[in-house]
Amino acid sequence: MPKPAEIPTIAPWPEGTSSFAFTEISTGERSTGAGDLGRAYWNVLTSSHQNSKRYFYAQGNYDAAERGPGGVWAAKLISSTRVYLQGFLDYYLFGNSSTVLEDSKSNEKAEEWGRSGKDPDRFRPDGTPKND
């Protein structure tokens, strides 16, 4: 059984926000931010370049953050949900693997980097085209 600190938790609202903040955010920003993340996850699945996952996570979060507070909100919610589900599945499929945990932490770092508005190209592997 994993220790509580090893299992990611998911709250109904991203950390640092509340349900009241949700009502103040534009629906358009939330939906276009969610679309940016959906496009990034699609790129992760369809990319033929090795080690490009972190770049696409950073790019999707960066694009969502560019939409405004609603995009940041959507990016935090979707990213934390992905981390939770991936952690849950990884634990039951691979056990308590330190490589899986390191990979997950690295992905989270890339997502936070993109959400903060920093250039996601820092995570671009050599040979990955700009238009991917």
URWO-V779372 format. One record per residue. N is the residue number from 1. RES is the residue in one letter. OMEGA is omega as a letter, one per 30 degrees, with the letter a starting at -180 (NA if undefined). NEAR is the number of other C-alpha atoms within 10 Angstrom. Layout:
# URWO-V779372
n res omega near
N RES OMEGA NEAR
N RES OMEGA NEAR
This chain:
# URWO-V779372
n res omega near
1 M a 9
2 P l 9
3 K a 7
4 P a 8
5 A a 7
6 E l 13
7 I l 16
8 P l 15
9 T l 14
10 I l 15
11 A l 9
12 P l 10
13 W l 16
14 P a 20
15 E l 12
16 G l 7
17 T l 11
18 S l 11
19 S l 10
20 F l 8
21 A l 13
22 F a 16
23 T a 9
24 E a 10
25 I a 15
26 S l 14
27 T l 13
28 G l 13
29 E a 21
30 R a 22
31 S l 16
32 T l 18
33 G l 29
34 A l 25
35 G l 18
36 D l 24
37 L l 26
38 G l 15
39 R l 16
40 A a 22
41 Y l 16
42 W l 12
43 N l 18
44 V a 20
45 L a 11
46 T a 10
47 S l 15
48 S a 10
49 H l 14
50 Q l 11
51 N l 15
52 S a 18
53 K a 21
54 R l 24
55 Y a 24
56 F l 29
57 Y l 29
58 A a 31
59 Q l 28
60 G l 28
61 N l 32
62 Y l 28
63 D l 24
64 A a 30
65 A l 24
66 E a 19
67 R a 18
68 G a 17
69 P l 19
70 G l 25
71 G l 30
72 V l 25
73 W a 26
74 A a 25
75 A l 31
76 K a 22
77 L a 19
78 I a 18
79 S a 21
80 S l 21
81 T l 18
82 R l 15
83 V a 20
84 Y a 16
85 L l 16
86 Q l 15
87 G l 20
88 F a 16
89 L l 12
90 D a 16
91 Y a 18
92 Y l 11
93 L a 10
94 F a 9
95 G a 13
96 N a 16
97 S l 11
98 S l 9
99 T l 9
100 V l 16
101 L l 16
102 E l 11
103 D l 12
104 S l 17
105 K l 13
106 S l 13
107 N l 20
108 E l 19
109 K l 15
110 A l 25
111 E l 25
112 E l 19
113 W l 20
114 G a 30
115 R a 26
116 S l 16
117 G l 16
118 K a 14
119 D a 13
120 P l 23
121 D l 13
122 R a 13
123 F a 19
124 R l 18
125 P l 15
126 D l 10
127 G l 9
128 T a 15
129 P a 9
130 K a 7
131 N l 4
132 D NA 11
